[in-house]
Amino acid sequence: MQSPYPFRYTDEDLQGSDSGQLFADIRVGGGITYQFSPDSKEICFVSNHDEHQEASTNADLWTVSVNGGEPVCITKENKAWDGTPAYSPDGKYIAYRLQQVPGYESDRFRLAIYDRAAKKSTILTEKFDNWVDDYKWAPD
């Protein structure tokens, strides 16, 4: 399901000289709304299951086996937005961004990790006074 070949955007001037890569590699099979686990056995996706979705910012993270089964909400405690899931390279954690004020789309984005074994989330940037726009796992 995932392509081993990343999409890459590069810039080239009219004389044909390469000015370098402008953006990071983008791989098929993950992103802002879903991510496959490193072993490809599970998918974490973003979905809003509120009764009035059009008026709600309560998107949650859900996990489900790629073989089927019932999806499990892993961020139901937070009544505001949760998204951009990314499994750690070892598959033990899922990092994600979240907001904490329901209905307030300009709330600050925080970074959290979900411990898959303990089934517990920890906010890492609560005292950081700015938004977390993007993040990446280090290979180690």
Residue pairs with C-beta under 8 A, 6 or more apart in sequence:
1 29
1 36
1 40
1 66
2 27
2 28
2 29
2 30
2 36
2 40
3 27
3 28
3 29
6 25
6 26
6 27
7 25
7 26
7 27
7 28
8 21
8 23
8 25
8 26
9 21
9 22
9 23
10 18
10 19
10 20
10 21
10 22
11 18
11 19
11 20
11 22
12 18
12 19
13 19
29 35
29 36
30 36
30 86
31 84
32 46
32 83
32 84
33 45
33 46
33 83
34 43
34 44
34 45
34 46
34 85
35 43
35 44
35 45
35 85
35 86
35 87
35 94
36 42
36 43
36 66
36 87
37 43
37 44
37 87
37 91
38 87
38 88
38 89
38 90
38 91
39 91
40 66
41 65
41 66
41 67
42 63
42 64
42 65
42 66
43 63
43 64
43 66
44 61
44 62
44 63
44 74
44 85
44 87
44 94
45 61
45 62
45 63
45 64
45 71
45 85
46 59
46 60
46 61
46 62
46 82
46 83
46 84
46 85
47 59
47 60
47 62
47 71
48 56
48 58
48 59
48 60
49 60
49 73
50 56
50 58
55 103
56 102
56 103
57 80
57 81
57 99
57 102
57 103
57 104
57 105
58 78
58 79
58 80
58 81
58 102
59 81
59 82
59 83
60 73
60 74
60 75
60 76
60 78
60 82
61 73
61 74
61 75
61 82
61 83
61 85
61 94
61 96
61 114
62 71
62 72
62 73
62 74
63 71
63 72
63 74
63 94
64 70
64 71
64 72
74 94
74 114
74 119
74 121
75 82
75 96
75 98
75 114
75 121
77 121
78 98
78 100
78 121
79 102
80 98
80 99
80 100
80 101
80 102
80 103
80 104
80 107
81 98
81 99
81 105
81 107
82 96
82 97
82 98
82 99
83 96
83 97
83 98
84 96
84 97
85 94
85 95
85 96
86 94
86 95
86 96
86 135
86 136
86 137
87 93
87 94
87 95
87 137
88 94
88 95
88 113
88 137
89 137
89 139
89 140
91 116
92 115
92 116
92 117
93 113
93 114
93 115
93 116
94 113
94 114
94 116
95 111
95 112
95 113
95 114
95 135
95 137
96 111
96 112
96 113
96 114
97 109
97 110
97 111
97 112
97 132
97 135
98 109
98 110
98 112
98 123
99 105
99 107
99 108
99 109
99 110
100 107
100 110
101 107
108 130
108 131
109 131
109 132
109 133
110 123
110 124
110 125
110 126
110 128
110 132
111 123
111 124
111 125
111 128
111 132
111 135
112 121
112 122
112 123
112 124
113 121
113 122
113 124
114 120
114 121
115 121
115 122
125 132
